[in-house]
Amino acid sequence: MTHDMSTTFLWFADVAALINVTPGLDTLLVLRTSVAHGRTGGRAAALGILAGCLAWGVATAVGLTALLTASRVAFDVLRIGGAGYLVWLGCSALWQARRRPAGDATGAGTAVAAAPAPAPAAAPAPAAVPASTGQARRAAFRAGVGTNLLNPKAGIFYLSLIPQFVPHGAPVFRTTLLLTAVDVLELALWYWIVTTTAAALGERVRRPSFRRRMEQVGGVAFLGFAANLLLAERA
């Protein structure tokens, strides 16, 4: 049984890795947030997504995700709610891009240029930064949780994939949680790579026009995912 479990975990890790690195809604959210708010913002969004994955894993272990395939009403409620949330994210991104002028003073390049200001004027700044940073992290975390938990495809992914890797005779609840942990650890590593790369890109490309373009691309992509979710059918 131990050999079977080891083989099962290796196979699952390979399959899950291929699925996790495939570009999708969650990766887009982490990428966009990392460019806009740096590594801390991107990793807060990633933590929200990982929390959602853990919740789906527990729901699969206790059999709750089976409701998504057994109940049309449950699937439709989650599908429509998720699509509505994605529309809100998409419209918010497009609105942010529209209201940010070409010479936006919030761009990183402008911030660097303002750094040589007299020392006394810079003293109050540290008190204001943590609050806004904390708010941005909390908003990013909530967005990560929302996009994951309101996506019925995420639940169906866990329901359809994980049970296939539970060996015959193995404890279903414990094995499902262990497989979920493998998936979450792989996702954490992937999002660490994404946030590090995207944040570095955002720091290098300091032009406000680049950030505005990223908001536009992200907004359109969110709306596209919303349309896809509205057209989705149960597996």
Backbone as a ProteinNet text record, in pm:
[ID]
protein_1_A
[PRIMARY]
MTHDMSTTFLWFADVAALINVTPGLDTLLVLRTSVAHGRTGGRAAALGILAGCLAWGVATAVGLTALLTASRVAFDVLRIGGAGYLVWLGCSALWQARRRPAGDATGAGTAVAAAPAPAPAAAPAPAAVPASTGQARRAAFRAGVGTNLLNPKAGIFYLSLIPQFVPHGAPVFRTTLLLTAVDVLELALWYWIVTTTAAALGERVRRPSFRRRMEQVGGVAFLGFAANLLLAERA
[TERTIARY]
82.7	0	86.5	199.8	288.1	346.2	386.9	440.4	333.9	210.7	100.2	73.6	79	53	161.7	287.5	397.8	384.6	352.4	334.7	217.7	110.1	-8.8	23.7	96.1	129	219.9	312.6	401.1	322.9	233.5	151.3	62.7	2.1	-85.7	-6.9	112.7	195	228.7	257.8	290.4	169.8	55.5	-66.2	-108.4	-107.2	-148.3	-55.1	74.9	170.5	140.4	109.3	76.9	-47.2	-146.7	-270.7	-246.9	-168.4	-148.2	-74.1	21.3	98.7	28.9	-84.5	-161.7	-227.2	-207.6	-265.1	-415.8	-462.1	-604.9	-641	-761.5	-814.4	-730.1	-697	-622.7	-484.2	-415.4	-282.4	-290.1	-393.9	-411.9	-428.1	-507.4	-529.5	-398.7	-320.9	-193.4	-97.7	-93.6	-5.2	-40.6	-167.9	-212.3	-187.9	-219.3	-201.8	-54.5	32.4	176	232.2	187.1	234.7	184.5	58.9	-1.7	42.3	59.1	84	210.1	291.4	416.9	400.4	511.4	511.2	413.8	405.7	318.2	172.1	131.8	-6.1	-31.9	60.8	44.3	38.9	123	124	2.1	-54	-179.8	-292.2	-296.4	-395.5	-372.7	-245.5	-213.9	-258.3	-239	-283.4	-435.1	-507	-652.1	-691.9	-623.3	-652.1	-620.7	-507.9	-470	-571.5	-622	-725.7	-850.8	-885.6	-999.9	-977.1	-855.3	-823.1	-834.6	-786.2	-798.9	-945.8	-1027.2	-1170.3	-1233.6	-1197.4	-1250.1	-1201.8	-1077	-1025	-1100.1	-1127.1	-1203.8	-1345.6	-1405.7	-1540.9	-1544.1	-1438.5	-1431.3	-1417.9	-1337.3	-1315	-1443.6	-1531.6	-1657.4	-1773	-1744.4	-1847.1	-1935.3	-1904.5	-1991.8	-1983.7	-1865.4	-1852.5	-1935.2	-1978.5	-2064.9	-2195.9	-2232.8	-2356	-2349.1	-2228.4	-2214.8	-2251.5	-2227.6	-2264.7	-2403.4	-2447	-2577.3	-2691.5	-2662	-2767.1	-2744	-2837.5	-2829.9	-2842.5	-2929.3	-2951.1	-2824.2	-2757.6	-2635.4	-2527.3	-2513.8	-2413.5	-2444.8	-2571.5	-2609.1	-2593.8	-2629.7	-2616	-2469.7	-2380.8	-2238.4	-2183.6	-2229.8	-2182.4	-2220.4	-2344.9	-2391.1	-2326.5	-2315	-2248.5	-2102.8	-2034.3	-1895.1	-1880.2	-1968.5	-1962.1	-1986.2	-2081.3	-2107.4	-1986.6	-1919.6	-1801	-1689	-1672.9	-1570	-1602.4	-1729.9	-1769.6	-1732.9	-1756.9	-1721	-1570.2	-1489.5	-1343.7	-1299.5	-1359.3	-1322.4	-1356.2	-1475.6	-1516.9	-1432.8	-1397.4	-1313.7	-1176.1	-1119.2	-987.6	-994.3	-1098.2	-1112.6	-1135.2	-1207.7	-1231.2	-1101.4	-1020.8	-892.3	-802.3	-804.9	-723.7	-772.2	-902.7	-960.9	-933.1	-936.1	-920.2	-774.4	-681.1	-538.7	-483.1	-446.7	-394.1	-256.6	-216.8	-87.9	27.7	18.2	127.4	100.1	35.3	-4.9	111.6	88.7	195.3	215.5	124.6	140.4	234.4	281.9	375.8	503.9	572.9	693	801.9	811	914.9	898.3	773.1	748.1	785.9	757.5	790	940.5	1017.8	1162.5	1213	1154	1197.4	1170.6	1066.2	1029.9	1111.8	1192.4	1264.2	1360.4	1432	1529	1467.4	1339.4	1275.1	1340.1	1324.4	1384.8	1343.1	1433.4	1410.6	1290.7	1268.3	1154	1021.1	1004.8	876.8	851.6	956.7	939.3	905.7	919.7	901.3	764.4	651	519.8	488.5	562.6	526.2	514.4	611.6	602.5	472.7	410.6	287.1	172.6	175.1	63.5	78.7	203.3	224.9	167.5	189.8	138.4	-11.2	-86	-231.5	-276.3	-224.9	-266.7	-218.4	-96.7	-44.6	-129.3	-166.5	-250.7	-386.3	-444.7	-573.9	-561.8	-452.6	-431.5	-414.5	-340.4	-321.3	-453.1	-532.6	-661	-753.3	-754.8	-838	-790.8	-658.9	-604.7	-638.3	-629.3	-664	-810.4	-897.8	-1040.8	-1068.5	-999.3	-1018.7	-975.6	-865.5	-819.6	-918.6	-970	-1069.2	-1195.5	-1240.8	-1365.5	-1357.6	-1249.1	-1239.3	-1229.3	-1172.3	-1158	-1285.3	-1341	-1458	-1584.7	-1592	-1710.6	-1698.4	-1598.2	-1579.4	-1614.5	-1731.9	-1770.4	-1675.5	-1603	-1507.8	-1394.9	-1360.4	-1258	-1305.5	-1432.2	-1487.4	-1494.8	-1537.3	-1547.5	-1409.1	-1308.5	-1171.3	-1130.5	-1154.5	-1118.1	-1202.1	-1330.3	-1419.6	-1382.6	-1342.7	-1315.8	-1173.2	-1077.1	-937	-893.4	-914	-857.9	-910.2	-1042.1	-1088.9	-1021.8	-976.4	-910.3	-776.5	-719	-587.3	-594.7	-713.1	-727.7	-721.5	-615.4	-602.4	-717.9	-748.9	-856.2	-820.9	-912.7	-891.5	-827.5	-780.8	-719.5	-827.7	-798.7	-897.1	-923.4	-1046.5	-1079	-1055.9	-1103.2	-1094.1	-948.4	-869.1	-728.9	-649.5	-671.5	-597.8	-634.4	-762.1	-805.5	-739	-729.8	-664.9	-515.5	-450.9	-308.3	-283.8	-369.5	-356.8	-383.2	-478.8	-505.3	-383.4	-317.5	-197.3	-87.3	-72.9	26	-4.6	-132.4	-172.6	-147.9	-182.2	-164.9	-17.1	68	211.7	268.6	223.8	269	221.9	97.6	45.5	121.7	155.7	230.6	365.1	432.1	559.9	541	438.1	410.6	380.2	297.4	261.7	381	470.9	592	673.5	683.3	755.4	684.4	551.2	474	484.9	468.1	471.6	610.7	714.2	850.2	880.6	842.6	869.7	787.3	656.7	567.9	603	637.4	674	802.5	897.9	1022.5	995.4	904.1	867	801.4	711.2	642.4	737.5	844.4	941.4	1030.7	1057.2	1142.7	1067.8	943.3	863.9	782.2	836.8	774.6	682	667.5	581.1	435.4	365.6	224	141.7	183.3	108.7	111.3	221.9	231.4	133.7	130.3	37.5	-107.5	-132.8	-267.8	-306.3	-210.2	-237.1	-262.6	-188.4	-209.2	-348.4	-394.6	-529.5	-632.9	-610.1	-703.5	-707.5	-589.9	-582.6	-647.1	-616	-675.4	-826.7	-875.9	-1020.6	-1092.6	-1038.8	-1100.5	-1095.5	-982.6	-969.9	-1069.7	-1087.9	-1186.6	-1327	-1360.5	-1491.5	-1504.5	-1394.3	-1396	-1418.1	-1350.8	-1371.4	-1515.1	-1571.8	-1710.7	-1805.8	-1783.9	-1867.8	-1853.4	-1729.4	-1705.8	-1776.6	-1776.3	-1841.8	-1993.8	-2049.1	-2192.7	-2237	-2149.9	-2182.2	-2146.7	-2086.1	-2039.1	-2155.6	-2132.2	-2229.3	-2163	-2245.3	-2189.9	-2116.2	-2009.1	-1931.5	-2012.5
-120.7	0	126.2	120.1	236.5	266.9	158.7	177.9	235.4	182.7	233.2	380.8	418.5	557.4	649.4	603.8	686.4	707.1	599	608.2	698.6	684.3	767.3	915.3	948.1	1087.6	1144.6	1064.8	1112.1	1139.1	1047	1066.8	1190	1203.4	1318.6	1448.9	1449.6	1570.7	1612.1	1514.3	1545.4	1604.1	1538.4	1584.4	1722.1	1738.9	1866	1979.1	1949.9	2052.9	2102.3	2009.5	2049.3	2137.8	2102.7	2181.2	2316.7	2319.7	2443.2	2550	2508.5	2608.5	2650.9	2586.7	2629	2763.8	2864.8	2996.9	2991.3	3056.9	3059.1	3181.1	3180.4	3294.8	3327.9	3227.2	3252.8	3309.6	3252.4	3302.3	3445.9	3475.3	3611.9	3710	3672.9	3761.4	3787.9	3683.4	3699	3784.5	3760.6	3836.8	3984.8	4015.2	4154.6	4226.1	4158.4	4220	4244.2	4152.6	4167.9	4287.3	4306.4	4420.7	4551.1	4552.8	4675.9	4710.2	4607.6	4631.5	4565.6	4509.8	4450.9	4310.3	4256.6	4117.8	4095.6	4191.7	4171.1	4160.6	4245.7	4239.2	4109.4	4071.5	3947.3	3825.7	3824	3707.9	3705.4	3821.8	3824.3	3763.5	3797.7	3736.8	3586.7	3546	3403.4	3330.3	3392.3	3330.2	3312.4	3411.3	3398.1	3280.6	3264.2	3152.2	3019.3	3012.7	2889.5	2855.2	2958.6	2934.5	2876.4	2929.2	2874.8	2729.6	2698.1	2560.2	2465.3	2509.6	2427.4	2401.6	2505.5	2490.4	2389.8	2397.7	2301.9	2160.5	2147.5	2016.1	1954	2035.2	1985	1949	2033.2	2005.2	1875.5	1849.7	1724.5	1606.3	1623.4	1514.3	1472.7	1567.7	1535.5	1514.7	1526	1496.3	1612.1	1735.1	1848.4	1891	1875.7	1919.6	1834.6	1716.4	1633.3	1704.2	1800.6	1876.8	1954.7	1996.5	2075.7	1996.1	1865.8	1782.8	1722	1706.8	1644.7	1745.9	1870.3	1971.8	2081.1	2093.7	2199.9	2336.3	2347	2474.9	2521.8	2431.2	2467.3	2513.7	2441.4	2477.4	2613.9	2637	2763.2	2882.5	2863.9	2973.3	3014.5	2915.7	2945.9	3002.7	2948.5	2993.9	3140.4	3175.7	3312.1	3409.4	3366	3451	3475.5	3369.8	3384.8	3474.5	3458.8	3543.1	3689.2	3713.3	3850.9	3912.7	3832.2	3882.2	3914	3830	3854.7	3979.3	4000.7	4122.8	4245.2	4236.4	4348.1	4370.9	4264	4278.9	4338.9	4291	4340.9	4487.4	4524.5	4665.6	4755.7	4705.9	4784.1	4808.8	4705.1	4719.6	4819.4	4810.2	4902.8	5045.9	5059.9	5192.8	5252.1	5169	5215.8	5260.7	5183.3	5219.5	5350.2	5372.2	5492	5617.5	5606.5	5724.9	5759.6	5667.5	5695.5	5770.1	5897.1	5974	5926.2	5966.9	5922.1	5963.5	6077.9	6124.6	6099.9	5988.2	5954.1	5967.3	6047.8	6069.2	5950.8	5848.7	5731.9	5631.6	5657	5565.1	5558.5	5441.2	5420.2	5519	5552.9	5645.3	5781.2	5829.4	5958.4	5955.8	5838.6	5826.6	5836.3	5775.2	5780.6	5923	5995.7	6132.5	6222.6	6191.9	6277.7	6248.1	6142.1	6098.1	6202	6278.4	6373.1	6493.5	6494.5	6607.1	6629.4	6747.6	6776.3	6674.9	6640.4	6536.4	6562	6685.6	6707.6	6672.5	6698.8	6671.4	6523.3	6440.5	6296.4	6224.6	6291.7	6225.4	6164.4	6232.1	6173.3	6053.3	6030.3	5927.6	5788.2	5740	5602.2	5567.9	5664.3	5636	5606.8	5665.7	5648.3	5523.7	5479	5367.3	5235.9	5195.8	5067.1	5052.5	5161.2	5151.9	5119.8	5196.2	5173	5036.8	4997.8	4867.5	4755.9	4772.5	4671.9	4659.6	4771.9	4769.1	4699.7	4728.4	4665.9	4515.3	4472.2	4328	4259.9	4323.9	4262.8	4253.7	4359	4357.5	4248.2	4233.5	4129.8	3991	3972.3	3842.6	3808.3	3907	3884.3	3851.3	3920.5	3891.7	3750	3704.7	3568.1	3464.6	3486	3393.1	3392.9	3512.6	3523.6	3458	3484.5	3427.3	3275.6	3221.8	3075.9	3008.4	3058.1	2992.8	3012.9	3123	3147.1	3087.3	3005.1	2939.2	2790.8	2749	2608.2	2513.5	2563.7	2478.4	2433.8	2518.5	2480.3	2363.2	2368.6	2257.6	2130.1	2141.2	2023.3	1966.6	2054.6	2008	1915.7	1958.8	1875	1748.3	1761.8	1646.6	1543.1	1587.6	1494.2	1439.9	1518.8	1475.9	1395.4	1450.4	1387.5	1245.4	1219.1	1081.7	976.6	1016	920.3	872.6	949.5	916.1	860.4	832.8	769.9	619	552.2	407.3	330.1	217.4	132.8	86.8	106	65.3	170.8	280.2	386.6	473	530.4	620	742.9	757.5	861.8	1001.4	1028	1163	1205.8	1121.4	1157.7	1167.8	1072.9	1074.5	1197	1234	1352.7	1478.7	1488.7	1605.2	1607.9	1492.1	1486.5	1526.7	1480.4	1517.6	1667.7	1719.5	1863.4	1941.7	1891.9	1958.4	1959.9	1849.8	1844.6	1951.5	1961	2058.8	2201.7	2228.6	2363.5	2401.2	2306.2	2333.4	2364.3	2289.1	2316.3	2454	2486.3	2617.9	2730	2708.2	2809.9	2836.7	2729.6	2746.3	2819.4	2783.3	2846.5	2994.9	3026.9	3167.1	3248.1	3183.8	3252.7	3294.3	3204.4	3235.5	3347.6	3337.8	3438	3575.2	3581.1	3710.8	3774.1	3693.6	3746.1	3802.2	3726.2	3769.7	3891.9	3888	3997.9	4126.3	4115.3	4233.5	4295.1	4209.6	4260.4	4332.3	4275.5	4339.3	4474	4477	4601.6	4709	4668.8	4765.6	4817.2	4731.7	4772.2	4863.9	4823.4	4903.1	5002.4	5119.3	5216.4	5312.6	5295	5386.8	5368.5	5476.5	5466.7	5402.7	5423.2	5365.9	5213.3	5155.7	5009.9	4956.7	5021.8	4978.3	4996.2	5105.5	5127	5017.7	4980.1	4873.5	4740.6	4713.5	4590.2	4586.5	4701.6	4708.1	4678.8	4734.6	4712	4565.2	4506.5	4364.6	4277.4	4306.1	4229.1	4243.7	4366.1	4388	4312.5	4318.9	4245.7	4095.2	4047.4	3903.9	3857.9	3936.8	3901.8	3893	3987.5	3984.5	3860.8	3822.5	3701.8	3577.2	3569.9	3456	3453.6	3571.9	3578.5	3523.6	3560.7	3510.1	3359.5	3310.3	3166.2	3091.9	3152.1	3089.2	3087.7	3194.1	3198	3091.5	3058	2958.5	2816.1	2803.5	2672	2579.5	2451.4	2348	2254.9	2184.3	2087.7	1978	1928.7	1820.7	1691.2
0	0	0	75.6	80.7	-56.4	-128.4	-263.5	-356.1	-344.3	-427.1	-399.1	-272.2	-235.8	-291.5	-282	-333.1	-483.3	-554.8	-699.1	-734.2	-658.8	-681.3	-662.8	-556.5	-529.1	-636.8	-686.4	-792.9	-921.3	-956.2	-1076.1	-1060.8	-944	-921.3	-926.8	-867.4	-868.3	-1011.4	-1098.3	-1237.8	-1311.2	-1295.5	-1364.6	-1312.6	-1180.2	-1121	-1164	-1175	-1215.8	-1356.9	-1447.2	-1584.3	-1588.4	-1507.2	-1504	-1438.4	-1331.1	-1255.2	-1334.1	-1420	-1494.5	-1623.4	-1655.1	-1771.9	-1742.7	-1827.4	-1800.5	-1780.5	-1676.8	-1647.2	-1564.6	-1512.3	-1438.6	-1316.1	-1235.3	-1112	-1140.7	-1239.5	-1274.2	-1325.9	-1404.4	-1454.1	-1339	-1239.3	-1124.9	-1050.9	-1027.4	-957.4	-1040.2	-1170.6	-1259.8	-1258.9	-1279.2	-1285.1	-1151.7	-1040.9	-909.6	-878.8	-922	-897.5	-973.5	-1097.5	-1176.5	-1115.5	-1070.9	-1020.2	-878	-792.2	-649.7	-595.9	-683.3	-638.7	-584.6	-532.8	-484.8	-370.9	-277	-161.4	-203.6	-297.7	-346.7	-421.3	-509.4	-585.2	-495.1	-392.7	-303.1	-211.6	-182.5	-107.1	-190.5	-321.3	-410.3	-420.5	-427.9	-435.3	-308.7	-192.4	-67.4	-65.4	-120.3	-128.5	-216.7	-329.6	-419.3	-351.7	-281.2	-211.5	-102.3	-34.1	66.9	1.7	-116.5	-189.4	-230.3	-275	-314.4	-194.9	-79.3	41.2	74.6	59.8	87.4	-9	-139.5	-236.1	-203.7	-159	-123.8	-7.4	95.3	210.4	167.5	82.9	34.2	-45.6	-122.8	-198.1	-103.6	1.8	97.2	167.4	193.3	262.7	165.1	34.7	-65.4	-105	-59.8	-91.2	-237.8	-298.3	-436.9	-532.3	-485.8	-569.7	-600.4	-514.2	-538	-668.8	-707.7	-829.9	-954.5	-950.9	-1065.7	-1048.8	-923.9	-900.2	-904.9	-870.7	-863.2	-966.1	-1059.1	-1158.6	-1093	-992.6	-925.5	-856.1	-782.1	-710.6	-808	-919.1	-1019.3	-1080	-1114.7	-1179.3	-1085.5	-958.4	-861.8	-850.5	-836.6	-825.1	-955.8	-1067.3	-1198.6	-1223.7	-1198.3	-1222.3	-1123.3	-996.7	-897.9	-933.9	-978.2	-1018.3	-1139.3	-1237.4	-1357.1	-1320.9	-1232	-1188.5	-1119.1	-1037.8	-968.2	-1067.2	-1168.8	-1270.8	-1352.9	-1380.7	-1451.9	-1368.3	-1238.6	-1150.2	-1150.8	-1144	-1148.4	-1281.5	-1392.5	-1524.3	-1541.4	-1501.1	-1513.6	-1423.1	-1303.6	-1212.9	-1274.7	-1337.1	-1400.7	-1515.7	-1597	-1710.7	-1661.6	-1552.9	-1497.6	-1443.6	-1376.1	-1326.2	-1441.8	-1552	-1668.1	-1729.6	-1730.6	-1793.1	-1711.8	-1579.1	-1494.3	-1471	-1506	-1484.8	-1604.9	-1591.9	-1704.4	-1746.3	-1867.3	-1920.8	-1832	-1769	-1683	-1537.3	-1506.1	-1369.7	-1272.8	-1170.8	-1073.1	-982.5	-990.1	-905.3	-965.4	-1087.5	-1151	-1071.8	-1082.2	-1001.8	-1038.7	-1168.5	-1211.6	-1147.4	-1134.8	-1072.3	-926.1	-860.6	-719.1	-696.9	-785.4	-772.2	-790.3	-888.7	-915.2	-796.4	-720.5	-608.1	-483.9	-487	-368.7	-312.8	-396.9	-342.4	-272.2	-244.1	-176.3	-39.8	19.9	149.8	254.3	344.2	444.3	533.3	585	675.1	611	479.6	414	402.1	401.9	381.6	510.3	626.7	754.7	775.2	739.9	766.4	677.8	568.9	471.6	529.4	614.2	660.8	731.5	798.9	870.9	775.7	655	562.1	477.4	453.9	362.8	412.4	542.4	586.3	572.4	599.8	592.6	451.2	353.4	216.2	167	208.1	168.6	228.1	353.7	418.4	351.3	313.6	244.2	109.6	38	-92.7	-77.9	25.3	48.1	80.9	167.7	203.3	82	0	-121.3	-217.6	-230.8	-319.7	-267.9	-136.8	-76.5	-101.3	-79.5	-101.8	-248.6	-339.5	-481.7	-514.8	-454.5	-478	-427.9	-307.7	-251.8	-337.6	-375.1	-450.9	-587.5	-662.4	-797.1	-792.7	-686.8	-678.1	-628.3	-518.6	-460	-542.6	-619	-700.4	-841	-860.3	-989.5	-975.5	-1024.7	-1009.5	-1081.1	-1181.4	-1251.6	-1159.6	-1061.3	-965.4	-881	-838.2	-761.1	-841.7	-966.8	-1052.1	-1082.1	-1091.8	-1111.2	-997.1	-872.8	-758.3	-754.4	-784.4	-780.6	-885.7	-1003.8	-1112.5	-1111.4	-1060.8	-1067.8	-946.3	-827.6	-707.7	-684.3	-696	-671.2	-760	-877.7	-966.7	-910.5	-818.6	-763.9	-622	-573.8	-442.8	-462.1	-413.5	-433.9	-371.7	-431	-379.2	-237.7	-145.6	-7.6	80.2	21	100.5	165.2	282.4	347.2	260	214.9	117.1	172.8	293.4	349.7	364.5	429.9	454.6	324.7	233.2	107.1	23.2	22.6	-51.8	1.9	134.5	194.1	162	161.4	128.4	-17.4	-107.8	-248.2	-266.8	-191.3	-195.6	-149.6	-44.5	5.4	-100.9	-175.2	-283.2	-388	-425.9	-526.6	-478.1	-353	-297.4	-289	-250.1	-242.9	-381.9	-482.1	-618.8	-665.4	-634.6	-672.2	-602.2	-475.2	-400.9	-467.6	-510	-579	-711.6	-786.9	-915.8	-898.8	-798.7	-777.5	-725.6	-652.5	-610.1	-732.9	-830.1	-954.1	-1030	-1040	-1114.3	-1049.2	-915.9	-847.8	-855.7	-840.7	-847.2	-986.1	-1088.7	-1226.3	-1263.9	-1231	-1268.9	-1194.4	-1065.4	-988.1	-1042	-1078.7	-1137	-1269.2	-1348.5	-1474.7	-1449.1	-1350.1	-1318.7	-1269.3	-1198	-1149	-1262	-1358.9	-1471	-1567.1	-1596.8	-1690.5	-1609.2	-1585.9	-1496.7	-1569.6	-1699.2	-1773.3	-1731.1	-1697.5	-1662.8	-1773.9	-1900.3	-2012.2	-2007.8	-1958.3	-1947.6	-1843.4	-1728.2	-1623.1	-1668.4	-1740.6	-1791.2	-1889.9	-1975.7	-2072.3	-2002.2	-1896	-1820.7	-1758.6	-1707.8	-1652.1	-1760.6	-1880.5	-1990.5	-2031.3	-2046.3	-2084.8	-1978.1	-1851.2	-1742.3	-1738.1	-1756.1	-1753.8	-1863	-1985.5	-2096.5	-2072	-2017.7	-1991.2	-1885	-1779.9	-1676.9	-1737.3	-1823.5	-1888.7	-1977.3	-2043.5	-2125.3	-2041.2	-1926.1	-1836.2	-1784.1	-1759.8	-1713.8	-1819.7	-1945	-2053.9	-2066.8	-2055	-2063	-1950.9	-1830.6	-1716.9	-1733.7	-1791.4	-1813.9	-1913.6	-2007.8	-2109	-2067.2	-1948.3	-1905.1	-1872	-1893.6	-1857.4	-1756.2	-1681.8	-1588	-1662.8	-1597.5	-1658.4	-1657.4
[MASK]
+++++++++++++++++++++++++++++++++++++++++++++++++++++++++++++++++++++++++++++++++++++++++++++++++++++++++++++++++++++++++++++++++++++++++++++++++++++++++++++++++++++++++++++++++++++++++++++++++++++++++++++++++++++++++++++++++++++++++++

